[in-house]
Amino acid sequence: MEAVLHHVRPLDRRALLLVALLCVCWGLYQVSVKIAGAGVPPLMQAGLRSLGSALLVMGWCRLRHVPLFGRDGTLGAGLLAGVLFALEFAFIYLGIARTDVARAVLLIYLSPFVVAIGAHFLVPGDRLSVVKLVGLIAAFSGLTFVFSGAEREAHLLGDLFCVLGAVTWGAATLVIKVTRLARISAEKILFYQLAVSALALLPASPLLGEPLPDFSQGPVLIALAYQIVVVSFASYIVWFWLITQYAPSNLAAFTFLTPVSGVLFGAMVLDEPVTSAILAALALIGAGIYLVNRGRFI
């Protein structure tokens, strides 16, 4: 997502600490989806997450006097971004329900490479450099390790859903980059995505035969609240503030910490196995994320 840069300064300790905390927060997000899945089916969970966060964004924008409903020629692009966002999280939630968190987070974070390839053709001046190409090669080498191992057949459908989630996430990012959405507030972009996905995913859940949610379990409610309040609202607000203060490419280079924390939390909280193949994939995909983002200006 884009935001207007008021001024840009070198990364300092505060920025590095905040980015690290955000990456930990985003890594724990996949674990929260798995936990909430014990009581709330995937599409319903994604829809409730979008609805709750959309209401919080509306309240935040009202408090900050950020306009959300003015005519600015972005409705068509906003609806398209929202549809892609809905597909993204439908695939991600369906994927996490069917595979390990460690595998899911690695596959979902193929999105920066989808953006890098698409931007080469669609965004003037954002060409694939040698450094970016090295990052792409590293990431797709890591992909082979994710799909290796004795359990690949048991996880295959979930893995494929996560890859589709990464592709649609990348597509939504490209829509934002190449349309009028790049010139509006980040809050309005986020609201488009959350509102449209809530309207799409909540009715899709019963239509596709998902069971009714069960909110009787405390961990389910806590995990869902974490997604709504901490991840989809508070963390994005902090991220948007950071990219108005610091160079976005420098910040994004450190998002390789997200799959690292996702793999660690999957092992610590869910007792998932961390195999040598997963560690190899983590090293290659993490290095690729760093190089692709740093490679914008190298």
C-alpha positions as CSV (number, residue, x, y, z in Angstrom):
1,M,0.0,0.0,0.0
2,E,1.1,3.5,-0.8
3,A,1.2,6.6,1.4
4,V,2.3,10.1,0.8
5,L,5.9,10.7,2.1
6,H,6.0,13.9,4.2
7,H,9.7,13.5,4.8
8,V,12.1,10.5,4.7
9,R,14.9,9.9,7.2
10,P,17.4,7.1,7.9
11,L,16.3,4.1,9.9
12,D,16.8,4.6,13.6
13,R,16.4,2.4,16.7
14,R,12.7,3.3,17.1
15,A,12.0,2.3,13.5
16,L,13.9,-0.9,13.6
17,L,12.2,-1.9,16.9
18,L,8.7,-1.1,15.5
19,V,9.4,-3.0,12.3
20,A,10.6,-6.0,14.3
21,L,7.5,-5.9,16.5
22,L,5.3,-5.7,13.4
23,C,7.0,-8.7,11.8
24,V,6.5,-10.7,15.0
25,C,2.9,-9.6,15.1
26,W,2.4,-10.7,11.5
27,G,4.2,-14.0,12.0
28,L,1.8,-14.8,14.9
29,Y,-1.1,-13.9,12.7
30,Q,-1.0,-17.2,10.9
31,V,-1.0,-19.1,14.2
32,S,-4.1,-17.1,15.3
33,V,-5.9,-18.2,12.1
34,K,-5.2,-21.8,13.0
35,I,-6.3,-21.4,16.6
36,A,-9.5,-19.5,15.6
37,G,-10.2,-22.2,13.0
38,A,-11.1,-24.6,15.9
39,G,-14.4,-22.7,16.2
40,V,-14.8,-20.5,13.1
41,P,-14.6,-21.9,9.6
42,P,-12.2,-20.2,7.2
43,L,-14.4,-17.9,5.0
44,M,-16.5,-16.9,8.0
45,Q,-13.3,-16.1,10.0
46,A,-11.8,-14.0,7.2
47,G,-15.1,-12.2,6.7
48,L,-15.5,-11.4,10.4
49,R,-11.9,-10.2,10.5
50,S,-12.5,-7.8,7.6
51,L,-15.8,-6.6,9.0
52,G,-14.5,-5.9,12.5
53,S,-11.4,-4.2,11.1
54,A,-13.4,-2.1,8.7
55,L,-15.5,-0.7,11.5
56,L,-12.3,0.2,13.5
57,V,-10.8,1.9,10.4
58,M,-14.0,3.9,10.0
59,G,-13.8,5.0,13.6
60,W,-10.1,5.9,13.3
61,C,-10.7,8.0,10.1
62,R,-13.6,9.8,11.7
63,L,-11.4,10.6,14.7
64,R,-8.6,11.8,12.4
65,H,-10.9,13.5,9.9
66,V,-9.6,11.3,7.0
67,P,-12.3,11.3,4.3
68,L,-13.5,7.8,3.1
69,F,-16.6,8.5,1.0
70,G,-15.7,11.5,-1.1
71,R,-15.8,11.2,-4.9
72,D,-12.2,10.9,-6.2
73,G,-12.5,8.7,-9.2
74,T,-11.1,5.6,-7.3
75,L,-14.3,3.6,-6.9
76,G,-13.7,1.1,-9.8
77,A,-10.0,0.5,-8.8
78,G,-11.0,0.3,-5.1
79,L,-13.7,-2.4,-5.8
80,L,-11.1,-4.3,-7.9
81,A,-8.6,-4.1,-5.1
82,G,-11.3,-5.2,-2.7
83,V,-12.3,-8.2,-4.7
84,L,-8.6,-9.3,-5.0
85,F,-8.2,-8.8,-1.3
86,A,-11.3,-11.0,-0.7
87,L,-9.8,-13.7,-2.9
88,E,-6.4,-13.3,-1.2
89,F,-7.8,-14.0,2.3
90,A,-10.2,-16.7,1.2
91,F,-7.2,-18.6,-0.2
92,I,-5.0,-17.8,2.8
93,Y,-7.6,-18.9,5.4
94,L,-8.5,-22.0,3.4
95,G,-4.8,-22.8,3.0
96,I,-3.9,-22.4,6.6
97,A,-6.8,-24.7,7.6
98,R,-5.2,-27.4,5.4
99,T,-1.5,-27.1,6.0
100,D,1.1,-26.3,8.6
101,V,1.7,-22.7,9.6
102,A,5.4,-22.9,8.8
103,R,4.6,-24.0,5.2
104,A,1.8,-21.4,4.9
105,V,3.8,-18.4,5.9
106,L,6.6,-19.3,3.6
107,L,4.3,-19.7,0.6
108,I,2.2,-16.6,1.4
109,Y,5.4,-14.5,1.5
110,L,6.0,-15.3,-2.2
111,S,3.8,-12.2,-2.7
112,P,6.8,-9.7,-2.9
113,F,8.2,-11.7,-5.9
114,V,4.8,-11.6,-7.7
115,V,4.9,-7.8,-7.2
116,A,8.5,-7.6,-8.4
117,I,7.8,-9.5,-11.6
118,G,4.5,-7.6,-12.3
119,A,6.1,-4.2,-11.5
120,H,8.8,-4.9,-14.1
121,F,6.1,-4.8,-16.8
122,L,3.6,-2.4,-15.3
123,V,5.4,0.2,-13.2
124,P,7.7,2.6,-15.0
125,G,11.1,2.7,-13.4
126,D,10.6,-0.3,-11.3
127,R,12.6,-2.8,-13.4
128,L,14.1,-6.1,-12.3
129,S,17.7,-5.4,-11.4
130,V,20.5,-8.0,-11.0
131,V,20.0,-7.9,-7.2
132,K,16.2,-8.5,-7.6
133,L,16.8,-11.4,-10.0
134,V,19.2,-13.0,-7.4
135,G,16.4,-12.6,-4.8
136,L,13.8,-14.2,-7.2
137,I,16.1,-17.1,-7.9
138,A,16.7,-17.6,-4.1
139,A,13.0,-17.5,-3.4
140,F,11.9,-19.9,-6.0
141,S,14.8,-22.2,-5.0
142,G,13.3,-22.1,-1.5
143,L,9.9,-23.0,-3.0
144,T,11.2,-26.4,-4.1
145,F,12.2,-27.2,-0.4
146,V,8.6,-26.2,0.8
147,F,7.1,-28.7,-1.7
148,S,9.6,-31.5,-0.8
149,G,9.3,-33.9,2.1
150,A,7.2,-36.9,3.0
151,E,4.1,-34.9,4.0
152,R,3.8,-33.0,0.8
153,E,0.7,-34.9,-0.4
154,A,-1.1,-34.3,2.9
155,H,-0.5,-30.6,2.6
156,L,-0.7,-30.1,-1.1
157,L,-4.2,-28.6,-1.3
158,G,-3.5,-26.2,1.5
159,D,-0.1,-25.3,0.0
160,L,-1.7,-24.5,-3.3
161,F,-4.3,-22.3,-1.7
162,C,-1.5,-20.4,0.0
163,V,0.3,-19.9,-3.3
164,L,-2.9,-18.5,-4.8
165,G,-3.2,-16.2,-1.8
166,A,0.3,-14.9,-2.5
167,V,-0.5,-14.4,-6.2
168,T,-3.8,-12.5,-5.4
169,W,-2.0,-10.4,-2.7
170,G,0.6,-9.5,-5.3
171,A,-2.1,-8.6,-7.8
172,A,-3.9,-6.4,-5.4
173,T,-0.6,-4.6,-4.6
174,L,0.0,-4.0,-8.3
175,V,-3.6,-2.6,-8.8
176,I,-2.8,-0.1,-6.0
177,K,0.5,0.8,-7.6
178,V,-0.8,1.4,-11.2
179,T,-4.2,3.1,-10.5
180,R,-5.4,6.2,-8.9
181,L,-5.4,4.4,-5.6
182,A,-1.7,5.2,-5.3
183,R,-2.7,8.9,-4.8
184,I,-5.2,8.5,-2.0
185,S,-4.7,7.9,1.7
186,A,-3.6,4.5,2.9
187,E,-6.6,4.4,5.3
188,K,-9.0,4.7,2.4
189,I,-7.2,1.9,0.4
190,L,-7.4,-0.3,3.5
191,F,-11.1,0.5,4.0
192,Y,-11.9,-0.4,0.3
193,Q,-10.2,-3.8,0.8
194,L,-11.7,-4.6,4.2
195,A,-15.3,-3.4,3.3
196,V,-15.5,-5.2,0.0
197,S,-14.0,-8.4,1.4
198,A,-16.4,-8.4,4.3
199,L,-19.4,-8.0,1.9
200,A,-18.1,-10.9,-0.2
201,L,-16.8,-13.4,2.3
202,L,-19.6,-13.3,5.0
203,P,-22.4,-14.4,2.6
204,A,-20.0,-16.8,0.8
205,S,-19.5,-18.8,4.0
206,P,-23.0,-20.2,4.3
207,L,-23.5,-20.4,0.6
208,L,-20.5,-22.7,0.3
209,G,-21.8,-24.9,3.1
210,E,-19.5,-23.8,6.0
211,P,-20.9,-24.7,9.5
212,L,-22.0,-22.1,11.9
213,P,-19.2,-20.6,14.1
214,D,-18.8,-21.7,17.7
215,F,-17.6,-18.9,19.9
216,S,-17.8,-20.9,23.1
217,Q,-14.0,-21.4,23.3
218,G,-11.9,-18.7,24.9
219,P,-8.9,-19.2,22.7
220,V,-11.0,-18.9,19.5
221,L,-12.4,-15.5,20.6
222,I,-8.9,-14.2,21.6
223,A,-7.4,-15.3,18.3
224,L,-10.2,-13.7,16.3
225,A,-9.9,-10.5,18.4
226,Y,-6.1,-10.5,17.8
227,Q,-6.7,-10.6,14.0
228,I,-9.3,-7.8,14.1
229,V,-7.8,-5.4,16.5
230,V,-4.0,-6.0,16.5
231,V,-3.2,-7.2,13.0
232,S,-5.7,-5.7,10.6
233,F,-6.1,-2.4,12.4
234,A,-3.4,-1.4,14.8
235,S,-0.4,-2.9,13.0
236,Y,-1.4,-1.4,9.7
237,I,-1.9,2.0,11.2
238,V,1.6,1.8,12.7
239,W,3.0,0.6,9.3
240,F,1.4,3.5,7.5
241,W,2.9,5.9,9.9
242,L,6.3,4.3,9.5
243,I,6.2,4.7,5.7
244,T,5.4,8.4,6.0
245,Q,8.6,8.8,8.0
246,Y,11.1,6.4,6.5
247,A,12.0,5.1,3.1
248,P,9.5,2.3,2.3
249,S,12.1,0.1,0.6
250,N,14.3,0.2,3.7
251,L,11.4,-0.8,5.9
252,A,10.1,-3.5,3.5
253,A,13.6,-5.1,3.4
254,F,13.1,-6.2,7.0
255,T,9.8,-8.0,6.4
256,F,11.8,-11.2,5.9
257,L,11.5,-11.4,9.7
258,T,7.8,-12.2,9.3
259,P,8.2,-15.7,7.8
260,V,11.0,-16.3,10.4
261,S,8.6,-15.5,13.3
262,G,5.8,-17.4,11.6
263,V,7.9,-20.6,11.5
264,L,9.0,-20.1,15.1
265,F,5.5,-19.5,16.4
266,G,4.2,-22.5,14.5
267,A,6.7,-24.7,16.3
268,M,6.4,-23.0,19.7
269,V,2.6,-22.6,19.9
270,L,1.3,-25.4,17.7
271,D,4.2,-27.9,18.1
272,E,4.6,-28.1,14.4
273,P,7.8,-29.9,13.1
274,V,10.6,-27.7,11.7
275,T,12.4,-29.9,9.3
276,S,15.6,-29.2,7.5
277,A,13.7,-28.6,4.3
278,I,11.6,-25.9,6.0
279,L,14.8,-24.2,7.4
280,A,16.4,-24.3,4.0
281,A,13.3,-22.8,2.4
282,L,13.1,-20.1,5.2
283,A,16.7,-19.1,4.6
284,L,16.3,-18.8,0.8
285,I,12.9,-17.1,0.8
286,G,13.9,-14.7,3.6
287,A,17.1,-13.8,1.7
288,G,15.0,-13.3,-1.4
289,I,12.5,-11.0,0.3
290,Y,15.4,-8.9,1.6
291,L,17.2,-8.7,-1.8
292,V,14.0,-7.9,-3.8
293,N,13.1,-5.0,-1.5
294,R,16.6,-3.7,-1.2
295,G,17.1,-4.2,-4.9
296,R,14.7,-1.3,-5.7
297,F,17.5,1.2,-5.2
298,I,20.6,-1.0,-5.7
